Each structure stands twice: as C-alpha cells, then as structure tokens.
Amino acid sequence: MSEFTLEKDIWTDADFARMSFHDTVVWSMLSDPDRRECFFDIDYIFRWVEPGPGETHFKFWIAPVTLVFENTHSIKVEAVASKGLATILELHREDAQPTRNGMTEQLYTFECVSGEIQLRATGYRMRVRKPPRLGSEQDLGLIMRDGVSFEETKPLRESDIAALCDKYAGQLRDRAGNDKRVLGASELRCLLRGPGKPRTGVPRSHAAASIR
C-alpha cells in the first residue's frame, strides 16, 4: 500500500477504541503543573503495511504527534528503554472515578517493553504535527522528526474544530473577569477559529523530558 490519507489531525479519548499505541516510541515527556497537563512526544503508527510480493518485513505509516493528557495527577514513571523514554506495548484505561467538578477521571497505563508509565486524567488529545511517512522502521528517528517537540499549534481543519467542540463544549469555562459561564459549542468554535490563524494549546519545544 503506497498511499495513506490521514483522517484528521486531532484525536481524543473519544477515539480510544479505534486507537492503538502498540510499538510506538515515546521520545520525551513533560508535566505542566500549572495547566495540570502531561505532554508526550511520540511517533504514532497509524497503519501497519503487510509485506508485498518478494518482501519479508512490514512497513509503517508513522507521524510525530503531541499527546496531551488533561487534568492529570499521580504521575508514575517506571520505564527503561534503549531508544527515547520508552517503547509502548499498549495503553490501558480503567478505574473511572467522578471528580469534584462533575467530570470523570480514569487511570491510564502505558504498558511498555520494560516497565510502565501511569497517570490519572480526565482525557487526552493527540495532535499530528506532520503528515505520516511510510518507512521500514517503527519510529522516524530524531533527524527525520526534527528532534523533540511538544508543539500543538497549527491551523485547524473544520472537521477538527467540530471534534473539539463535541469534546469540550459545556466543560471549558470563560475566565475573562468574573465571568464563569460554561462555553457552548458555537462560542467554542469562534474561540478555536480566532481572529487570525486558528489555534489550540500552547506552543512548546523542549529537548529533554521533565517530570515534576
């Protein structure tokens, strides 16, 4: 298979049943206590391609992505890897518990080749930073992926805006002044588009993992 069309640039925990993190490499990790978010820079494998005639090895459609867990706490890292921070075997989600503000948090566990990474969060979003590339390795390598990054910002497609509205409408609050209104889908859509380039998140670029 020589062609692959990316369905969307932003994936969330609403897509959990459709996503697989098997054999993805975690290059770096950053915890932001001010925003209560935990960032992972990974090479996500969107598709495995079976060997063609005369071939013996799989190929992979891979893209560098920023994976962000929201409202995180109880972060625990016990992983060892020969490349990056860890190589994931699977992501597990369990132990749903209500939060004080009416949301639901769950225990997320990255089962790794050696060890595991755990955290509690109310959900996640995954932003694709570059179009997927077809290769024979299960990661892009630091040069091909332009090093380590936690970047999230770039123009949103209409389908991405719609997906974010479905996920966050009624959860995000307008903190301007003393106004604590719950944002509706139409207001959120305007905020995401903005007056200029649409954007979401805060641009980040770090060279090493930082666990706080």
Secondary structure, 3 states (H helix, E strand, C coil): CCCCCCCCCEEEHHHHHHCCCCCCEEEEEEEECCCCEEEEEEEEEEEEECCCCCCCCCEEEEEEEEEEEECCEEEEEEECCCCCCEEEEEEEEEEEEECCCCCEEEEEEEEECCEEEEEEECEEEEEECCCCEEECCCCCCCCCCCCCCCCCCCCCCHHHHHHHHHHHCCCCECCCCCCCCECCHHHHHHHHHCCCCCCCCCCCCCCCCECC
